[in-house]
Amino acid sequence: MKTATLNKGKETKYKNQYPLIDEEDIYNHDHLKEGDLFYLVTEQGTYIATCYVGRQHKGLGWVLSYDQQQNIDIAFFEKLFTLAKEDRTYFYNLEGTNAFRLFNSEGDGVGGLTIDNYNGHLLIQWYSKGIYKFKYLILQAIQNVFQYTSIFEKMRFKDTDFEGGFVTGEAPEFPIVIEENFAFYNVNLNDGLMTGIFLDQKEVRKKLRDQFASNNKVLNLFSYTGAFSVISAPIAEQTTSVDLANRSRSLTEENFGLNSIDPKSQYIYVMDTFDFYSYAERHQLLYDTIVIDPPSFARNKKKTFSVMKDYDKLIDGALNILAPQGTLLLCTNNSAYSLKSFKNTVKKTLEDADVDYDIVEVMGLPKDFKTHPHYKPSKYLKAIFVQVK
């Protein structure tokens, strides 16, 4: 077994079960190749953990076990998957929802690996070449533990020409239809990196429907396939979906149709969010609830957008078209953007705009997206409901 020796003074955080091995903490890692198993040891050679090399974020790899006698084999992954399955008993029995995360990376014990269940169709996502080297062991363990109709995979790391696709089982015709909170959505597991819905937002969507959509005009920015609009539409006065991608219109219309909602009864705009702000102001449009859920980074022909630098501009633009007593739903999935920093941005922007407001609710990941208690970036999702007075 290869070893990686920690620089002096770096032992404490790993003894406290920090799961990501930072490259700068290792004395010399030139001998470590993607997929290698290695022992993490102190300067004196004392064993701390068994890890694998899978370069991701700023990390060299991830901790797998704190037991030096533990073999990293099919049985090891079977045990982790069995525990993860038991933890999701609630979701297996949840009425009105049949899509959820089965295994969530470092939160369930293997950084760089996720497994999602879309009504029996499983999606494995590999986040490094290193974890992909364990494909045979992991796939066999998945088949031994989880019930499934089909299994698909997606590569989420660079330096590969293979995006993923069908692995085993009975391949379905796409799109398949999943149910979440009694609403229906199209999903395609074999079309690039996106699937059609972000499962981590399921509880945020439910909160929007239950408390902030009834009889309201709801504006959904960066709407993608319209999930926030779809769950709001049956009880809202109207929904408006805005996204720059051309295909967003047809995907959103199809999701409305799945839920017996006439797409023509809702508004869909294919345009840049900031351009829509200008359009809405010119036409004196006002919205009771505005959902802002941008990507962490985006670029078009006109400009570059960074969520950490430009979120204040999104809030400012929304305030100009927010109805009196309106609500903002502000979201980010940027793991580098801490909840404290995000809240500070929200508060400062609203205070600079000289508006009175209440932070009504702060939400994070649902329980199927299990997080790691010693690794803050695993709690990447932040959703803040703000009532502007």
C-alpha positions as CSV (number, residue, x, y, z in Angstrom):
1,M,0.0,0.0,0.0
2,K,1.3,3.4,-0.9
3,T,1.5,6.1,1.8
4,A,1.1,9.9,1.9
5,T,2.9,11.7,4.7
6,L,1.3,14.8,6.2
7,N,3.3,18.0,6.7
8,K,4.1,18.8,10.3
9,G,1.1,20.3,12.1
10,K,-1.5,19.1,9.6
11,E,-2.6,16.0,11.6
12,T,-5.3,17.4,13.7
13,K,-8.0,18.1,11.1
14,Y,-7.7,14.6,9.6
15,K,-7.7,13.0,13.1
16,N,-11.0,14.9,13.5
17,Q,-12.2,13.2,10.4
18,Y,-11.9,15.9,7.7
19,P,-12.7,13.8,4.6
20,L,-11.0,15.7,1.7
21,I,-7.2,15.4,1.5
22,D,-5.8,18.8,0.6
23,E,-2.8,18.6,-1.7
24,E,-0.8,21.3,0.2
25,D,-1.1,19.2,3.4
26,I,0.9,16.3,1.8
27,Y,4.7,16.3,2.0
28,N,5.1,14.6,-1.4
29,H,2.4,13.3,-3.7
30,D,4.2,12.8,-7.0
31,H,4.1,9.1,-6.6
32,L,0.3,9.0,-6.2
33,K,-1.8,8.3,-9.4
34,E,-5.5,8.5,-10.0
35,G,-7.3,5.6,-8.4
36,D,-4.5,4.6,-6.1
37,L,-5.3,3.6,-2.6
38,F,-3.0,4.9,0.1
39,Y,-2.5,5.3,3.8
40,L,-2.5,8.8,5.2
41,V,0.2,8.9,7.9
42,T,1.7,11.5,10.2
43,E,5.3,12.7,10.0
44,Q,6.2,9.9,12.4
45,G,4.5,7.3,10.2
46,T,1.4,6.8,12.4
47,Y,-1.6,5.6,10.5
48,I,-4.6,8.0,10.3
49,A,-6.8,6.8,7.4
50,T,-7.1,4.8,4.2
51,C,-7.8,7.0,1.2
52,Y,-8.0,7.0,-2.6
53,V,-6.6,9.4,-5.1
54,G,-9.3,11.3,-6.9
55,R,-8.4,14.9,-7.7
56,Q,-11.4,17.1,-7.2
57,H,-11.8,20.7,-6.1
58,K,-8.5,21.5,-4.3
59,G,-8.3,17.9,-3.1
60,L,-5.9,15.1,-3.8
61,G,-8.4,12.5,-2.8
62,W,-10.9,11.3,-0.2
63,V,-10.8,9.3,3.1
64,L,-12.5,5.9,2.8
65,S,-11.9,4.3,6.2
66,Y,-10.2,4.9,9.5
67,D,-9.5,1.2,10.0
68,Q,-6.2,0.0,8.7
69,Q,-7.4,-3.6,8.4
70,Q,-10.4,-2.6,6.2
71,N,-10.2,-4.0,2.7
72,I,-11.6,-1.7,0.0
73,D,-13.6,-4.3,-1.9
74,I,-17.2,-5.1,-2.9
75,A,-18.1,-5.9,0.7
76,F,-16.9,-2.5,1.8
77,F,-19.1,-0.7,-0.7
78,E,-22.0,-3.0,0.0
79,K,-21.9,-2.1,3.6
80,L,-22.0,1.6,2.9
81,F,-24.8,1.3,0.3
82,T,-26.8,-0.8,2.7
83,L,-26.5,1.9,5.4
84,A,-27.4,4.6,2.9
85,K,-30.5,2.6,1.8
86,E,-31.6,2.2,5.4
87,D,-31.2,6.0,5.9
88,R,-33.6,6.6,2.9
89,T,-36.4,4.4,4.2
90,Y,-38.5,7.6,4.6
91,F,-38.1,8.5,0.9
92,Y,-38.8,5.0,-0.3
93,N,-42.2,5.2,1.5
94,L,-43.0,8.9,0.8
95,E,-46.3,9.3,-1.0
96,G,-46.2,11.5,-4.1
97,T,-42.4,11.3,-4.5
98,N,-40.4,8.6,-6.3
99,A,-37.1,10.4,-7.1
100,F,-34.4,11.1,-4.5
101,R,-30.7,10.7,-3.8
102,L,-29.6,7.2,-2.7
103,F,-25.9,7.9,-1.9
104,N,-24.5,11.4,-1.4
105,S,-20.7,11.4,-1.8
106,E,-18.7,12.2,1.4
107,G,-21.9,12.4,3.4
108,D,-22.4,8.7,3.0
109,G,-18.7,7.8,3.1
110,V,-17.3,8.0,-0.4
111,G,-16.4,11.5,-1.7
112,G,-16.7,11.9,-5.5
113,L,-19.6,9.5,-5.9
114,T,-23.3,10.1,-6.0
115,I,-26.2,7.7,-6.9
116,D,-29.7,9.0,-7.6
117,N,-33.0,7.1,-8.0
118,Y,-35.4,8.3,-10.6
119,N,-38.4,5.9,-10.1
120,G,-36.2,2.8,-10.3
121,H,-33.8,4.2,-12.9
122,L,-30.5,4.8,-11.1
123,L,-27.9,7.4,-12.1
124,I,-24.3,7.1,-10.9
125,Q,-22.2,10.3,-11.2
126,W,-18.4,10.0,-11.1
127,Y,-16.6,13.2,-10.0
128,S,-13.0,12.1,-10.7
129,K,-11.0,9.6,-12.7
130,G,-9.9,8.2,-9.4
131,I,-13.3,7.1,-8.2
132,Y,-14.1,5.8,-11.7
133,K,-11.2,3.3,-11.3
134,F,-13.4,1.6,-8.7
135,K,-16.3,1.2,-11.2
136,Y,-16.4,-2.6,-11.2
137,L,-16.5,-2.9,-7.4
138,I,-19.0,-0.1,-7.0
139,L,-21.3,-1.3,-9.8
140,Q,-21.4,-4.8,-8.4
141,A,-22.2,-3.5,-4.9
142,I,-25.0,-1.3,-6.3
143,Q,-26.5,-4.3,-8.1
144,N,-26.3,-6.4,-4.9
145,V,-27.9,-3.8,-2.6
146,F,-30.4,-1.6,-4.6
147,Q,-33.4,-2.6,-6.6
148,Y,-33.4,-1.0,-10.0
149,T,-34.9,-1.1,-13.5
150,S,-31.8,0.4,-15.2
151,I,-28.5,2.0,-14.3
152,F,-27.0,5.0,-16.1
153,E,-23.8,6.9,-15.4
154,K,-22.4,10.4,-16.0
155,M,-18.8,11.6,-15.9
156,R,-18.4,14.8,-14.0
157,F,-14.7,15.2,-14.4
158,K,-12.5,16.7,-17.1
159,D,-10.2,15.1,-19.6
160,T,-12.6,12.5,-20.8
161,D,-14.4,12.3,-24.2
162,F,-17.0,9.9,-22.7
163,E,-20.0,11.6,-21.0
164,G,-21.6,8.4,-19.8
165,G,-24.8,6.6,-20.7
166,F,-26.5,3.3,-20.2
167,V,-24.8,0.7,-18.0
168,T,-27.1,-2.2,-17.3
169,G,-30.7,-3.2,-16.8
170,E,-33.7,-2.5,-19.0
171,A,-33.1,0.8,-20.9
172,P,-36.2,3.0,-20.9
173,E,-37.4,5.3,-23.6
174,F,-36.6,8.9,-22.6
175,P,-38.0,11.0,-21.2
176,I,-39.2,9.1,-18.2
177,V,-41.7,10.7,-15.9
178,I,-40.9,11.1,-12.2
179,E,-43.1,12.4,-9.4
180,E,-42.1,14.9,-6.7
181,N,-44.4,16.4,-4.1
182,F,-47.4,15.2,-6.3
183,A,-46.1,17.1,-9.4
184,F,-44.7,15.4,-12.5
185,Y,-41.5,16.1,-14.4
186,N,-39.7,14.7,-17.5
187,V,-36.3,13.3,-16.9
188,N,-33.6,12.2,-19.4
189,L,-30.6,10.4,-17.9
190,N,-28.9,10.1,-21.3
191,D,-28.6,13.6,-22.5
192,G,-25.5,15.4,-21.4
193,L,-24.8,16.3,-17.7
194,M,-28.3,17.6,-16.9
195,T,-31.3,15.4,-16.2
196,G,-34.2,17.8,-16.3
197,I,-34.6,18.4,-12.5
198,F,-32.4,19.2,-9.5
199,L,-33.5,16.8,-6.8
200,D,-31.8,18.8,-4.1
201,Q,-34.4,21.5,-4.4
202,K,-37.4,19.3,-3.6
203,E,-38.2,20.7,-0.2
204,V,-37.6,24.3,-1.4
205,R,-40.1,23.8,-4.2
206,K,-42.6,22.4,-1.7
207,K,-42.2,25.4,0.6
208,L,-42.7,27.7,-2.3
209,R,-45.9,26.0,-3.3
210,D,-47.3,25.7,0.3
211,Q,-46.6,29.2,1.5
212,F,-45.6,31.6,-1.3
213,A,-47.5,30.7,-4.5
214,S,-51.2,30.8,-3.7
215,N,-53.0,33.5,-5.8
216,N,-49.6,35.1,-6.5
217,K,-47.8,36.2,-9.7
218,V,-44.7,34.0,-9.5
219,L,-41.6,34.9,-11.5
220,N,-39.1,32.0,-12.0
221,L,-35.6,33.2,-13.1
222,F,-33.0,30.8,-14.5
223,S,-36.0,28.5,-14.8
224,Y,-34.3,25.6,-16.8
225,T,-37.2,23.2,-17.2
226,G,-39.6,25.2,-15.1
227,A,-39.8,23.1,-12.0
228,F,-40.5,26.0,-9.6
229,S,-43.2,27.2,-12.1
230,V,-44.8,23.8,-12.5
231,I,-45.3,23.3,-8.8
232,S,-46.7,26.8,-8.4
233,A,-49.0,27.0,-11.4
234,P,-52.0,25.1,-10.0
235,I,-52.5,27.6,-7.2
236,A,-50.8,30.7,-8.5
237,E,-52.5,33.6,-10.3
238,Q,-49.9,33.1,-13.0
239,T,-46.3,32.0,-13.5
240,T,-43.5,33.5,-15.6
241,S,-40.5,31.4,-16.5
242,V,-37.3,33.1,-17.8
243,D,-34.2,31.3,-19.1
244,L,-31.6,32.1,-21.7
245,A,-31.4,28.5,-23.2
246,N,-33.6,28.0,-26.3
247,R,-34.6,24.5,-25.3
248,S,-36.0,25.8,-21.9
249,R,-39.2,26.8,-23.6
250,S,-40.1,23.3,-25.0
251,L,-38.9,21.5,-21.8
252,T,-41.0,23.8,-19.6
253,E,-44.1,23.5,-21.9
254,E,-43.8,19.7,-21.7
255,N,-43.6,19.7,-17.9
256,F,-46.7,21.9,-17.8
257,G,-48.5,19.4,-20.0
258,L,-47.6,16.5,-17.8
259,N,-49.4,18.3,-15.0
260,S,-52.5,19.1,-17.1
261,I,-51.6,22.8,-17.2
262,D,-52.0,24.5,-20.6
263,P,-48.6,26.1,-21.4
264,K,-50.4,28.9,-23.1
265,S,-51.9,29.9,-19.8
266,Q,-48.4,30.7,-18.4
267,Y,-45.7,33.0,-19.6
268,I,-42.3,31.7,-20.9
269,Y,-39.5,34.0,-22.0
270,V,-36.2,32.9,-23.6
271,M,-33.9,35.7,-22.6
272,D,-31.2,36.9,-20.3
273,T,-32.3,37.6,-16.8
274,F,-31.0,41.2,-16.8
275,D,-32.6,41.9,-20.2
276,F,-35.9,40.6,-18.7
277,Y,-35.6,43.0,-15.8
278,S,-35.4,45.9,-18.3
279,Y,-38.3,44.4,-20.3
280,A,-40.5,44.0,-17.2
281,E,-39.7,47.5,-16.0
282,R,-40.6,49.0,-19.3
283,H,-43.9,47.2,-19.3
284,Q,-44.6,47.9,-15.6
285,L,-44.8,44.2,-14.7
286,L,-44.9,43.3,-11.0
287,Y,-44.5,40.0,-9.3
288,D,-45.6,38.8,-5.8
289,T,-42.9,36.1,-5.6
290,I,-39.6,36.0,-7.5
291,V,-37.4,32.9,-7.5
292,I,-33.7,33.5,-8.2
293,D,-31.7,30.3,-8.6
294,P,-28.7,31.1,-10.8
295,P,-25.8,28.9,-11.9
296,S,-22.6,29.5,-10.0
297,F,-21.0,30.8,-13.2
298,A,-22.3,31.6,-16.7
299,R,-21.1,33.4,-19.8
300,N,-23.0,34.6,-22.9
301,K,-22.0,36.9,-25.8
302,K,-22.6,40.0,-23.7
303,K,-21.2,39.3,-20.3
304,T,-19.9,36.9,-17.7
305,F,-21.8,36.2,-14.5
306,S,-20.4,35.0,-11.2
307,V,-22.7,34.2,-8.4
308,M,-20.3,35.3,-5.7
309,K,-19.6,38.7,-7.4
310,D,-22.9,39.5,-9.1
311,Y,-25.7,38.2,-6.8
312,D,-26.4,41.7,-5.5
313,K,-27.2,42.8,-9.0
314,L,-29.8,40.0,-9.3
315,I,-31.4,41.2,-6.1
316,D,-31.4,44.9,-7.1
317,G,-33.0,44.1,-10.4
318,A,-35.7,42.0,-8.8
319,L,-36.6,44.7,-6.3
320,N,-37.6,47.0,-9.2
321,I,-40.3,44.5,-10.3
322,L,-41.4,43.1,-6.9
323,A,-44.9,43.9,-5.9
324,P,-45.6,45.5,-2.4
325,Q,-45.2,42.9,0.4
326,G,-43.6,40.6,-2.1
327,T,-41.3,37.6,-1.5
328,L,-37.8,36.8,-2.9
329,L,-36.6,33.2,-2.9
330,L,-32.8,33.5,-3.2
331,C,-30.9,30.3,-3.9
332,T,-27.3,29.3,-4.6
333,N,-25.6,25.9,-4.9
334,N,-22.1,27.3,-4.8
335,S,-20.2,25.3,-2.2
336,A,-17.6,28.0,-1.9
337,Y,-20.3,30.6,-1.0
338,S,-20.9,30.0,2.7
339,L,-24.3,30.5,4.2
340,K,-22.9,33.4,6.4
341,S,-21.4,35.1,3.3
342,F,-24.6,34.6,1.3
343,K,-26.8,36.0,4.1
344,N,-24.5,39.0,4.4
345,T,-24.8,39.7,0.7
346,V,-28.6,39.5,0.9
347,K,-28.7,41.7,4.0
348,K,-26.3,44.3,2.7
349,T,-28.0,44.5,-0.7
350,L,-31.4,45.0,0.8
351,E,-30.2,47.5,3.3
352,D,-28.3,49.5,0.6
353,A,-31.6,49.5,-1.3
354,D,-33.2,51.1,1.8
355,V,-36.0,48.5,2.0
356,D,-37.6,46.9,5.1
357,Y,-37.5,43.1,5.0
358,D,-37.8,39.9,7.1
359,I,-35.9,36.7,6.4
360,V,-38.8,34.3,6.7
361,E,-37.0,31.0,6.2
362,V,-33.5,29.6,5.5
363,M,-33.3,26.2,4.0
364,G,-30.6,23.8,2.9
365,L,-30.3,20.3,1.5
366,P,-33.1,17.7,2.1
367,K,-32.2,14.7,4.3
368,D,-31.5,12.3,1.3
369,F,-28.6,14.7,0.4
370,K,-26.7,13.6,3.5
371,T,-23.9,16.0,4.5
372,H,-20.6,15.5,6.3
373,P,-20.4,17.0,9.8
374,H,-16.7,17.9,9.4
375,Y,-16.8,19.3,5.9
376,K,-18.8,22.5,5.4
377,P,-18.8,22.5,1.6
378,S,-21.0,19.4,1.7
379,K,-23.8,21.8,2.8
380,Y,-23.7,23.6,-0.5
381,L,-27.3,24.5,-1.1
382,K,-28.6,27.7,0.5
383,A,-32.2,29.0,0.0
384,I,-33.5,32.1,1.7
385,F,-37.1,33.3,1.6
386,V,-37.2,37.1,2.1
387,Q,-40.3,39.1,2.6
388,V,-39.9,42.7,1.5
389,K,-42.3,45.1,3.3
